[in-house]
Amino acid sequence: METNSSIEELLENLDLQIKLITQLGKECLEIPPGFYMFDIYTIGILNRSVNIIKGFSDLIRSKNFIAAAPLVRVHVDTLLRLYAPQLINFNVDEFAKLVFSGTPVRNIKDISNKNLTDTYLVSKLNQVSGFDWVQKVYDTGNAFIHFSDQTIFASMKPQQTEMHVNFTIGLHDNFISDSEKHGSVFWMNKITEGIIILTNGWVDQKKSYL
């Protein structure tokens, strides 16, 4: 995936990633001798991922950037939940059981006795090779989760020739710049790639047990 790819090319790549994630989940479950508790956790992660990706793509294609943008931050949340078990010093099946029992991930501690809060997970993952963009995307995404200046600016557009501002309340994203739309789709792809990388790590780990 190239940074100079068009928005539609990036959306088409997301379509392909949905198929890849679906196949990856199937492969994960088919590794003998059976499945682990963490497989169920992983399948939940992957199911959430493909549905968030599809919803995001549909919203971007229907010119609803305001509804699509928060999903980038939600997608980061999914990535963090898949990364969290890499920081613990106990069995990942036990981690999955804790989550299944209703324990929030933020209340689980890592090998350094630190709570796996979003802030902590972002800081740790951002230090991993190839993931040095996570902090930036997480912080930017928060601006779209909560009502902020980003939300306000989406409804207004200054005129270039006069000291006037156009406002809108409508079902479109014409006041959003193409570069901002492109950025959201680009980072959605990067987050998805991260989810695939981490899932492949679990698949490889399972295969090593054979």
Secondary structure as UniProt FT lines:
FT   TURN            3..4
FT   HELIX           7..30
FT   TURN            32..33
FT   HELIX           37..61
FT   TURN            62..63
FT   HELIX           65..83
FT   HELIX           84..87
FT   HELIX           92..100
FT   TURN            101..102
FT   HELIX           105..107
FT   TURN            111..112
FT   HELIX           118..125
FT   TURN            126..127
FT   TURN            129..130
FT   TURN            132..133
FT   HELIX           134..145
FT   HELIX           149..153
FT   TURN            154..155
FT   STRAND          156..158
FT   STRAND          165..167
FT   TURN            174..175
FT   HELIX           178..208
//
